[in-house]
Amino acid sequence: MPAIRLLLAEDHTLMRAGIRALLEGLPDVEVVGEASTGPEALALASVTRPDLVLLDISMPELNGLEVAARLTKDDPGLRVIILSMHTDPVYVRRAFQAGAIGYLVKGADVPELSLAIRAAIRGESYLSPAISRDVVGEYRRQGAGISAEVDVLTSRQREILQLVAEGNSTKDIARMLDLSVKTVESHRSEIMARLDIHDVAGLVRFAVRHGLISPER
């Protein structure tokens, strides 16, 4: 049976090295690439054509939820497992809405990594047992179809919001996304209007609360 081709996307070097060591201990898994930013994960996926992507949520420049949505849109057969420190059911719901097939918390037991990978390859959803009860409770209280606040923004607007929250200037964002400064300014104004937030500090707090950036940044 061919090895499972896996792309690992995690921005912390030591964490990524530890996860890779665990993956290399699995006999039928081949790590075909490592990414430390969202755009790098997208680029590597297009080159390496993995079977599965193990993806952190809090990625620089483009967060893991946006990466997952773009990857699964381009290749519906690609399996994505979100690996995250976030246990809030809101993040889990957004991950599955973005096309992920599994959600693994970073505090999970080591054997869970193998279980999650194999479930995903079989086309089965996987959710860490540590958070499954909370997620089910959230669905029962609010309903699976309820929209998160961040869903009022387009994918491009969420991308720009993340870059703003990471401290990039309008000129920097325009250069990174190959847009005009005027276009970025227009998006930024629309973001503030849609969220009813009118200062950068408020945008940063919103981005942290919704997992677009890590509180550590």
Buried (B, 14 or more C-beta within 10 A) or exposed (E): EEEBBBBBBBBBEEBBEEBBEEBEEBEEBBBBBBBBBBBBBBEBBEEBEBBBBBBBBBBBBBBBBBBBBBBBEEBEEBBBBBBBBBBBBBBBBBBBBBBBBBBBBBEBEEEBBBBBBBBBBEEEEBBBEBBBEEBEEBBEEEEEEEEEEBEEBEEBBBBBBBBBBBEBEBEBBBEBBEBEEEBBBEBBEBBBEBBEBEEEEEBBBBBBBBBBBBEEB
